[in-house]
Amino acid sequence: MANPLHTRVCDLLQVRYPILQTGMGWVATPELVAAASNAGAFGFLAAATIRPDDIDQEIEKVKKLTERPFGVNFLMDAPGAEQIAAAIIAHGVRAAGYNRSPNAAIIEKFKRAGVICVPTCGAAKHAAKAESLGADIVIVQGSEGGGHTGSVPTSLLISQVVDRISVPVVAAGGFRDGRGLVAALAFGAAGVAMGTRFLLTKESPVPALTTDRYVNAGIDDVYVTKQVDGLPQRVVKNELLHGLESAGSLRRLWRALRSGLEYRQMSGATIPELVRSALSIRGHERLTRSQMLMAANAPILARKAMQDGDPVHGYLPSGSVAGVIEDIPSCAELVQRIIEEAEQTLRALSQE
Ligand SMILES: Cc1cc2nc3c(=O)[nH]c(=O)nc-3n(C[C@H](O)[C@H](O)[C@H](O)COP(=O)(O)O)c2cc1C
């Protein structure tokens, strides 16, 4: 019998196991990506929080740490997107990850260069659109997933999308172990993608003061809020969120303006570029003007928690799964454990 844990995704990504480590701003650094890929999973470098001028050097860092294939996840409508796409092609990166505002011209370039296109979608209609634009694999993220998230639970979204598109579907939102991997395969997916679980590994760059908040969170401590940047985001409750929820509009505006200025310094983007990017998000997500102003809050406030180790003033994007994760294994231990448990689960299911 064919190995059920060897799926079409393994062949497309040239990877041992059908497990993807997703792009997470400030978290999916070269060290984490290489550790995930060396463990037999497929890592995505998060380019949303890398200055476009630094992308070549960050891709080179991954290549020094692993000979295995990996991907780069980026925002196709952000300043510098063309530069990042060019770097992906020039460095022969195996896959490109993206989500909102897919850009047909960039996707076309990837297809010509043989880069595997892996968008993430939170709704069946977006998955169908992504396929028609050339996706080779579609990650579907259910509402349990971390960071920006939709409203359809993972268990319903997977089969809904599998029934609608023909390219392989990878399930995201709520995965952490081998039972989850087998369940995703049973729903028709060809693998799982995990963010929060990889954030909580030894090779994750996130300081302990911040990871402690995730490990100590219960399921009820992880909830969806629009207070960070106007869009629904799943986060671990903390002091910052409490403050934003009780703040008046002037304080929120002040917060958004400070983030905007810091973002400009961080990204090196010019003001017209930032405005163009915000307008494009606005068109895509139907954001109000005040939501547009808050757009820079997400990367800036995440940096405080993820890089500076300040879980009080930063925000903590997280999947619900943080509520049931209690340890920090290495990537190799994690991937091995998932595969062993998946094999054991498959054996138990096939016993008479
Ligand atoms: C800390 C954190 C940061 C994230 N940053 C990004 C990002 O920069 N770009 C992106 O497309 N998705 C981002 N996400 C979403 C993840 O890539 C992934 O889709 C999600 O975490 C999957 O759900 P899970 O956490 O239940 O595994 C982030 C998620 C987390 C937890």
The ligand as an SDF file (V2000), in Angstrom:
LIG
                    3D

 31 33  0  0  0  0  0  0  0  0999 V2000
    2.9940   35.0380   15.4570 C   0  0  0  0  0  0  0  0  0  0  0  0
    2.3190   34.8700   14.1280 C   0  0  0  0  0  0  0  0  0  0  0  0
    2.6750   35.7120   13.0850 C   0  0  0  0  0  0  0  0  0  0  0  0
    2.0890   35.5570   11.8220 C   0  0  0  0  0  0  0  0  0  0  0  0
    2.5100   36.3720   10.8060 N   0  0  0  0  0  0  0  0  0  0  0  0
    2.0430   36.1490    9.5530 C   0  0  0  0  0  0  0  0  0  0  0  0
    2.5670   36.8860    8.4550 C   0  0  0  0  0  0  0  0  0  0  0  0
    3.4570   37.7310    8.6110 O   0  0  0  0  0  0  0  0  0  0  0  0
    2.0660   36.6370    7.2140 N   0  0  0  0  0  0  0  0  0  0  0  0
    1.1080   35.6650    7.0190 C   0  0  0  0  0  0  0  0  0  0  0  0
    0.7010   35.4520    5.8760 O   0  0  0  0  0  0  0  0  0  0  0  0
    0.5780   34.9620    8.0540 N   0  0  0  0  0  0  0  0  0  0  0  0
    1.0370   35.1660    9.3090 C   0  0  0  0  0  0  0  0  0  0  0  0
    0.5570   34.4120   10.3550 N   0  0  0  0  0  0  0  0  0  0  0  0
   -0.3960   33.3020   10.0830 C   0  0  0  0  0  0  0  0  0  0  0  0
    0.3920   31.9860    9.9580 C   0  0  0  0  0  0  0  0  0  0  0  0
    1.2630   32.0510    8.8530 O   0  0  0  0  0  0  0  0  0  0  0  0
   -0.4910   30.7330    9.8330 C   0  0  0  0  0  0  0  0  0  0  0  0
   -1.3190   30.8460    8.6930 O   0  0  0  0  0  0  0  0  0  0  0  0
   -1.3090   30.4450   11.0660 C   0  0  0  0  0  0  0  0  0  0  0  0
   -0.5190   30.6550   12.2200 O   0  0  0  0  0  0  0  0  0  0  0  0
   -1.8260   29.0000   11.0570 C   0  0  0  0  0  0  0  0  0  0  0  0
   -2.5720   28.6980   12.2020 O   0  0  0  0  0  0  0  0  0  0  0  0
   -1.9630   27.9930   13.5360 P   0  0  0  0  0  0  0  0  0  0  0  0
   -1.2630   29.0800   14.2810 O   0  0  0  0  0  0  0  0  0  0  0  0
   -3.1670   27.4530   14.2350 O   0  0  0  0  0  0  0  0  0  0  0  0
   -1.0100   26.9250   13.1140 O   0  0  0  0  0  0  0  0  0  0  0  0
    1.0970   34.5740   11.6270 C   0  0  0  0  0  0  0  0  0  0  0  0
    0.7190   33.7450   12.6960 C   0  0  0  0  0  0  0  0  0  0  0  0
    1.3240   33.8590   13.9240 C   0  0  0  0  0  0  0  0  0  0  0  0
    0.9270   32.9290   15.0530 C   0  0  0  0  0  0  0  0  0  0  0  0
  1  2  1  0
  2  3  1  0
  2 30  2  0
  3  4  2  0
  4  5  1  0
  4 28  1  0
  5  6  2  0
  6  7  1  0
  6 13  1  0
  7  8  2  0
  7  9  1  0
  9 10  1  0
 10 11  2  0
 10 12  1  0
 12 13  2  0
 13 14  1  0
 14 15  1  0
 14 28  1  0
 15 16  1  0
 16 17  1  0
 16 18  1  0
 18 19  1  0
 18 20  1  0
 20 21  1  0
 20 22  1  0
 22 23  1  0
 23 24  1  0
 24 25  2  0
 24 26  1  0
 24 27  1  0
 28 29  2  0
 29 30  1  0
 30 31  1  0
M  END
$$$$
